[in-house]
Amino acid sequence: MITFSPAVAPELSRKHRAWIALYDLEAGLRSRTEILRLHDVTDEDLQLFEESWQWMRTRRSLTPVVSYN
């Protein structure tokens, strides 16, 4: 799994860092405290952006996969 911390990708917005943190939390490979620190987000940030993350994931799963074979 590749993760990006603000030091590596400072151009990421707080929303995008929260989304990445939510993916990390879902993967369950690190502690919540470590994930929050790595992505420089708070529990409040996760709560603020969780609905948009869920919407994005649902929309993405509904998008048909196009094959170029």
Backbone torsions as a table, in degrees:
resi	resn	phi	psi	omega
1	MET	NA	134.1	177.9
2	ILE	-102.9	128.8	175.1
3	THR	-123.6	156.1	-178.8
4	PHE	-122.2	124.0	175.1
5	SER	-94.7	161.0	179.1
6	PRO	-55.9	-30.6	179.2
7	ALA	-67.0	-32.3	-179.7
8	VAL	-84.4	-36.5	-176.9
9	ALA	-132.8	70.4	-175.2
10	PRO	-64.8	-16.4	-177.8
11	GLU	-79.1	-7.9	179.5
12	LEU	-71.9	137.5	178.1
13	SER	-74.2	167.4	177.1
14	ARG	-60.5	-38.6	178.6
15	LYS	-60.7	-46.9	-178.4
16	HIS	-68.3	-36.8	175.4
17	ARG	-64.4	-38.4	177.7
18	ALA	-65.6	-42.4	177.5
19	TRP	-59.2	-45.4	179.4
20	ILE	-62.8	-41.2	177.9
21	ALA	-61.9	-39.0	178.3
22	LEU	-64.4	-39.3	174.5
23	TYR	-63.0	-42.3	178.2
24	ASP	-61.9	-42.9	178.4
25	LEU	-62.2	-41.0	179.3
26	GLU	-63.4	-36.6	-179.7
27	ALA	-68.8	-30.1	175.8
28	GLY	70.2	25.0	-178.1
29	LEU	-92.1	-11.4	179.8
30	ARG	-136.2	163.8	176.3
31	SER	-73.8	154.8	178.7
32	ARG	-57.4	-43.5	-179.6
33	THR	-59.9	-43.6	179.8
34	GLU	-66.0	-41.3	179.8
35	ILE	-63.4	-44.7	178.5
36	LEU	-60.6	-42.6	179.6
37	ARG	-66.4	-45.9	-178.0
38	LEU	-59.4	-37.2	-174.8
39	HIS	-101.8	4.2	176.8
40	ASP	52.2	50.0	176.2
41	VAL	-129.5	165.1	179.8
42	THR	-114.0	169.7	173.6
43	ASP	-59.2	-35.7	178.9
44	GLU	-64.7	-38.9	176.5
45	ASP	-61.6	-43.8	-179.8
46	LEU	-62.0	-42.6	178.5
47	GLN	-64.1	-40.4	-178.4
48	LEU	-63.8	-39.2	-173.1
49	PHE	-105.4	0.5	-177.9
50	GLU	-63.9	-40.4	-179.2
51	GLU	-62.3	-43.6	179.3
52	SER	-67.6	-33.5	176.7
53	TRP	-65.5	-44.4	178.2
54	GLN	-63.1	-41.8	178.7
55	TRP	-61.8	-45.1	-179.8
56	MET	-61.5	-43.7	-179.7
57	ARG	-64.2	-41.1	179.0
58	THR	-65.5	-45.4	179.4
59	ARG	-61.7	-42.8	-179.4
60	ARG	-63.0	-38.3	-178.9
61	SER	-71.8	-19.3	178.5
62	LEU	-89.1	-11.5	-179.0
63	THR	-76.0	123.8	179.9
64	PRO	-66.3	143.9	177.5
65	VAL	-83.3	129.5	-180.0
66	VAL	-98.8	128.8	178.2
67	SER	-102.9	135.1	179.6
68	TYR	-105.9	24.5	-179.5
69	ASN	-80.9	NA	NA
